[in-house]
Amino acid sequence: MASRAFTTALRTAAAATRTARPMMARPMVSALKQSTLKTAMPAMQYRGMKTLNFGGTEETVYERSDVPKEKLLETFKDDTIAVLGYGPQGRGQALNLRDNGVNVILGQREGKTYQQAIEEGWVPGKNLFPLLDAVERGTVVMNLLSDAYQKEIWPEMKPLLTPGKTLYFSHGFSIVYKDQTEIIPPKDIDVVLVAPKGSGFTVRRLFQEGRGINGSFAVYQDASGKAKERTIALGVGVGTGYLYETTFEKEVYSDLFGERGVLMGAIQGLFQAQYEVLRANGHSPSEAFNETVEEATQSLYPLIGERGMDWMYSNCSTTAQRGALDWWRPFHDASKPVFEQLYQSVRDGSETARSLDRNSQADYREKLEEELREIRESEIWRAGQTVRQLRPENAGKN
Ligand SMILES: NC(=O)c1ccc[n+]([C@@H]2O[C@H](COP(=O)([O-])OP(=O)(O)OC[C@H]3O[C@@H](n4cnc5c(N)ncnc54)[C@H](OP(=O)(O)O)[C@@H]3O)[C@@H](O)[C@H]2O)c1
């Protein structure tokens, strides 16, 4: 698609964004307002749980204002929340909880990450402990260790999960694939999940900006009878703005499927295939990259995120429209069998087996690095480095 085709679309979108600015602090409400909500909920309230119509299906959404600060503090007044792991999720969620004023401690092994935690205000012996110490002290144990290590530490952790405690995950992985992880929690504890829909860096950044990331939540085991209410409160405490109810199974299936599909694997495959065809037909690396990645990420995808693909189709040149209308089906038909194969591989546990096997090998970092280097050194992404340097905001930096 020629960039020219989108000049008008960009102008329209920029104008719309300017007028929509007051809504920007509530991106989801803003997005919803532009579509179904406008007619479906004329007197929409910004507080309280609500049932919304998602393209014809009613779903319940919980939001941050369901759990004001006082309620959050009251809910966990007798708890010690132990966050295990200071990776992207552990860090984002632990810092948000701490800023929200709840009693939170951190469990982290010594090393580089531990030092980072100290630099960020965690104090050894006060609110920073070795992993199993933190499990012992915590009444809510938030397992944000790597999925592979969750399996490894489980035999030592399990006896410390005494009756009445809550075990929390941000992924259904360890529980759903229990045949492989052997993580089977005691019956007398709550087992819950809050999965922010994005990286831990975004969890933290949106919280600091006074916004909140979308997240899903699920209750696997409700020994206390209060698991759902407490999970929603935890979700708000860790920095989500809106919470959608799911199950452990649905969360893990959709998450593994999505990241292997359109979020990462499929998109890399499509970028690479289109780039190769352009190069094989004599296009220069810069032209092939611009027409494959740069225009997509810098112009079209942000607009699709903001306003939808339907809007994009309606706001491009008629030439682009004709071609995109004719060609989406062949791409759909070619890729659907691959998506079906992928879903099956997620559901039957093959993806988990592979991930646990590969990521628990002693030399997994080196092997991974080799594969990542192959992508990093491929022509498309090397061409991309140069194209990015020429973006207006980077001009003159090198
Ligand atoms: N729903 C979502 O959107 C979402 C997004 C991302 C992650 N998650 C989930 O959140 C959880 C945490 O993910 P993450 O990406 O933040 O973390 P990660 O990078 O996978 O794991 C990081 C933590 O695990 C520790 N760890 C790893 N191997 C260890 C070992 N052998 N011994 C002791 N500690 C070890 C790390 O300590 P060191 O730093 O010392 O190695 C670090 O604290 C996972 O369950 C993941 O699937 C969910």
PDBQT file of the ligand as one rigid body, heavy atoms in Angstrom, charges set to zero:
ROOT
HETATM    1  N1  LIG A 401      -0.379 -12.307  31.551  1.00  0.00    +0.000 N 
HETATM    2  C1  LIG A 401       0.586 -11.623  31.095  1.00  0.00    +0.000 C 
HETATM    3  O1  LIG A 401       0.372 -10.701  30.366  1.00  0.00    +0.000 OA
HETATM    4  C2  LIG A 401       1.936 -11.988  31.461  1.00  0.00    +0.000 A 
HETATM    5  C3  LIG A 401       2.955 -11.316  30.859  1.00  0.00    +0.000 A 
HETATM    6  C4  LIG A 401       4.211 -11.673  31.222  1.00  0.00    +0.000 A 
HETATM    7  C5  LIG A 401       4.384 -12.688  32.151  1.00  0.00    +0.000 A 
HETATM    8  N2  LIG A 401       3.357 -13.329  32.685  1.00  0.00    +0.000 N 
HETATM    9  C6  LIG A 401       3.578 -14.391  33.650  1.00  0.00    +0.000 C 
HETATM   10  O2  LIG A 401       4.121 -13.821  34.838  1.00  0.00    +0.000 OA
HETATM   11  C7  LIG A 401       5.066 -14.732  35.403  1.00  0.00    +0.000 C 
HETATM   12  C8  LIG A 401       6.416 -14.034  35.513  1.00  0.00    +0.000 C 
HETATM   13  O3  LIG A 401       6.856 -13.687  34.231  1.00  0.00    +0.000 OA
HETATM   14  P1  LIG A 401       8.053 -12.639  33.990  1.00  0.00    +0.000 P 
HETATM   15  O4  LIG A 401       8.160 -12.501  32.507  1.00  0.00    +0.000 OA
HETATM   16  O5  LIG A 401       7.915 -11.482  34.847  1.00  0.00    +0.000 OA
HETATM   17  O6  LIG A 401       9.280 -13.391  34.600  1.00  0.00    +0.000 OA
HETATM   18  P2  LIG A 401      10.451 -14.290  34.027  1.00  0.00    +0.000 P 
HETATM   19  O7  LIG A 401      11.411 -13.397  33.354  1.00  0.00    +0.000 OA
HETATM   20  O8  LIG A 401       9.916 -15.436  33.260  1.00  0.00    +0.000 OA
HETATM   21  O9  LIG A 401      10.992 -14.787  35.461  1.00  0.00    +0.000 OA
HETATM   22  C9  LIG A 401      11.659 -13.902  36.274  1.00  0.00    +0.000 C 
HETATM   23  C10 LIG A 401      11.792 -14.299  37.712  1.00  0.00    +0.000 C 
HETATM   24  O10 LIG A 401      12.017 -15.706  37.905  1.00  0.00    +0.000 OA
HETATM   25  C11 LIG A 401      13.268 -15.851  38.618  1.00  0.00    +0.000 C 
HETATM   26  N3  LIG A 401      13.939 -17.098  38.263  1.00  0.00    +0.000 N 
HETATM   27  C12 LIG A 401      14.079 -17.657  37.030  1.00  0.00    +0.000 A 
HETATM   28  N4  LIG A 401      14.810 -18.788  37.107  1.00  0.00    +0.000 NA
HETATM   29  C13 LIG A 401      15.149 -18.931  38.415  1.00  0.00    +0.000 A 
HETATM   30  C14 LIG A 401      15.903 -19.894  39.127  1.00  0.00    +0.000 A 
HETATM   31  N5  LIG A 401      16.452 -20.940  38.505  1.00  0.00    +0.000 N 
HETATM   32  N6  LIG A 401      16.056 -19.733  40.460  1.00  0.00    +0.000 NA
HETATM   33  C15 LIG A 401      15.497 -18.672  41.099  1.00  0.00    +0.000 A 
HETATM   34  N7  LIG A 401      14.770 -17.721  40.483  1.00  0.00    +0.000 NA
HETATM   35  C16 LIG A 401      14.591 -17.851  39.145  1.00  0.00    +0.000 A 
HETATM   36  C17 LIG A 401      14.089 -14.654  38.170  1.00  0.00    +0.000 C 
HETATM   37  O11 LIG A 401      15.167 -14.404  39.017  1.00  0.00    +0.000 OA
HETATM   38  P3  LIG A 401      16.553 -13.900  38.329  1.00  0.00    +0.000 P 
HETATM   39  O12 LIG A 401      16.240 -12.557  37.736  1.00  0.00    +0.000 OA
HETATM   40  O13 LIG A 401      17.505 -13.863  39.457  1.00  0.00    +0.000 OA
HETATM   41  O14 LIG A 401      16.886 -14.895  37.261  1.00  0.00    +0.000 OA
HETATM   42  C18 LIG A 401      13.015 -13.569  38.230  1.00  0.00    +0.000 C 
HETATM   43  O15 LIG A 401      12.767 -13.144  39.534  1.00  0.00    +0.000 OA
HETATM   44  C19 LIG A 401       5.048 -15.955  34.481  1.00  0.00    +0.000 C 
HETATM   45  O16 LIG A 401       4.123 -16.875  34.983  1.00  0.00    +0.000 OA
HETATM   46  C20 LIG A 401       4.580 -15.399  33.164  1.00  0.00    +0.000 C 
HETATM   47  O17 LIG A 401       4.007 -16.365  32.321  1.00  0.00    +0.000 OA
HETATM   48  C21 LIG A 401       2.153 -12.982  32.375  1.00  0.00    +0.000 A 
ENDROOT
TORSDOF 0
